[in-house]
Amino acid sequence: MKLDWVESRLRDAGPPLSERLDAVADEITPGLVAIAKSLAPRTLMFVFGDHGFRMESRDLGTMPARWGGASPEEVLVPGFAWLVGDVH
């Protein structure tokens, strides 16, 4: 399943970085929880990015995210795995 939530939220300029990333996390969390709850118990759920991004900070916030380059921020992506449901 491909979810473009993060990318779509970072296309435009926005507030300061920490505030912006917290808002994205708050928005995405309910969707990920709903997906996890729909899975059978003991399913291993992986969530990872297909690319990273860079954002320049300015006095009043951040510029639109940029991707497609070879910087560490664009080629290294986070990945998470959860074993969902009852595990015992």
C-alpha positions as CSV (number, residue, x, y, z in Angstrom):
1,M,0.0,0.0,0.0
2,K,1.5,3.4,-1.0
3,L,0.5,6.3,1.2
4,D,1.6,9.8,0.2
5,W,0.5,11.6,3.3
6,V,3.9,13.0,4.3
7,E,5.0,14.0,0.8
8,S,1.7,15.8,0.2
9,R,1.9,17.7,3.4
10,L,5.4,19.0,2.7
11,R,5.0,20.3,-0.8
12,D,4.3,23.8,0.3
13,A,6.1,26.2,2.6
14,G,5.1,25.9,6.2
15,P,5.7,26.7,9.9
16,P,9.0,26.0,11.7
17,L,10.4,22.5,11.2
18,S,9.6,20.9,14.6
19,E,6.0,22.3,14.6
20,R,5.5,21.2,11.0
21,L,6.8,17.6,11.6
22,D,4.7,17.3,14.8
23,A,1.6,18.3,12.8
24,V,2.3,15.8,10.1
25,A,2.8,13.1,12.7
26,D,-0.5,14.0,14.5
27,E,-2.3,13.8,11.2
28,I,-0.8,10.5,10.0
29,T,-1.1,8.6,13.3
30,P,-4.9,7.9,13.2
31,G,-4.6,6.5,9.7
32,L,-1.7,4.2,10.6
33,V,-3.6,3.0,13.7
34,A,-6.6,2.2,11.6
35,I,-4.5,0.2,9.2
36,A,-2.8,-1.7,12.1
37,K,-6.2,-2.4,13.7
38,S,-7.5,-3.9,10.5
39,L,-4.6,-6.5,10.3
40,A,-4.8,-10.0,11.7
41,P,-3.1,-10.5,15.1
42,R,0.6,-11.3,14.9
43,T,1.0,-9.5,11.6
44,L,4.3,-7.7,11.1
45,M,3.5,-4.2,9.8
46,F,6.3,-2.3,8.1
47,V,6.2,1.5,7.5
48,F,9.0,3.1,5.6
49,G,9.6,5.9,3.2
50,D,10.5,5.5,-0.5
51,H,12.7,8.6,-0.3
52,G,13.9,11.2,2.1
53,F,13.6,15.0,1.7
54,R,15.3,18.3,2.6
55,M,13.7,21.4,4.0
56,E,15.4,24.7,4.4
57,S,14.5,26.7,7.5
58,R,13.7,30.4,7.2
59,D,13.0,33.0,9.9
60,L,9.2,32.4,9.7
61,G,9.2,28.7,8.9
62,T,10.3,26.2,6.3
63,M,10.5,26.2,2.6
64,P,8.8,23.4,0.6
65,A,10.4,20.0,0.9
66,R,12.8,19.0,-1.8
67,W,13.7,15.5,-2.9
68,G,15.3,13.8,-5.9
69,G,18.9,14.6,-5.0
70,A,21.7,12.6,-3.5
71,S,22.1,14.2,-0.1
72,P,21.9,11.9,3.0
73,E,18.6,13.4,3.9
74,E,17.2,12.3,0.5
75,V,18.6,8.8,0.2
76,L,18.4,7.6,3.8
77,V,14.8,6.9,4.9
78,P,13.3,5.8,8.2
79,G,11.7,2.4,8.6
80,F,9.6,1.0,11.4
81,A,8.1,-2.4,12.1
82,W,5.4,-3.4,14.6
83,L,4.0,-6.8,15.5
84,V,0.3,-5.9,15.7
85,G,-2.5,-7.4,17.8
86,D,-2.2,-9.8,20.7
87,V,1.1,-11.5,20.6
88,H,0.8,-13.9,23.5
